[in-house]
Amino acid sequence: MGNSLHNKIYLGRRSVAFGAKRVQALICVAAFATIGLIWLAIRAF
């Protein structure tokens, strides 16, 4: 039981995964916001 899933999560791999997912989500939201703003600018002209 030394190499269990709980031990791997406890050693910090989960926080690294959450950090990567968080950065990926922020980039995705920023990209959608940028695309939305460009679309609005094109529609305004």
N, C-alpha and C positions, 0 to 999 in steps of 0.2 A: 504493500500500500504506500510505499515511499514515493513512487512516481505517479501519484493519483492526479486526477484532473483538479481536485481542490488545491493541491500543492502548487500546481502550475499557475492557477488563477491567483493564489496567494502571493506568488513570487513576483507579480506585477505585470504578467503578460496581458491580463485583461485591461489594465489601465492604458497600456500602450495601444491596444486595439481600439479602445474607446477614443483615445486621442486622435488616432488616424481617421476613424469614422467621423469624428467631430470636425476635423479639418476638411475632410472630403465633403461633408454636408455644407459647411460654410462656403466652400468654393462653388458648390452646386447652386446654392441660394444666390450667391453674388453673380454668377453667370446668368441665371434666370432674371435677376433684377436688371442687369446690364442689357440683356436682350429686350426686356420689356421697355426700358427707357429708350432704346434705339428705335423700337417699333413705334412708340408714342411720338418720338421726334419726327420720324418719317411720315406718320399720319397727320402731324400738325402742318407739315409743309405741302 
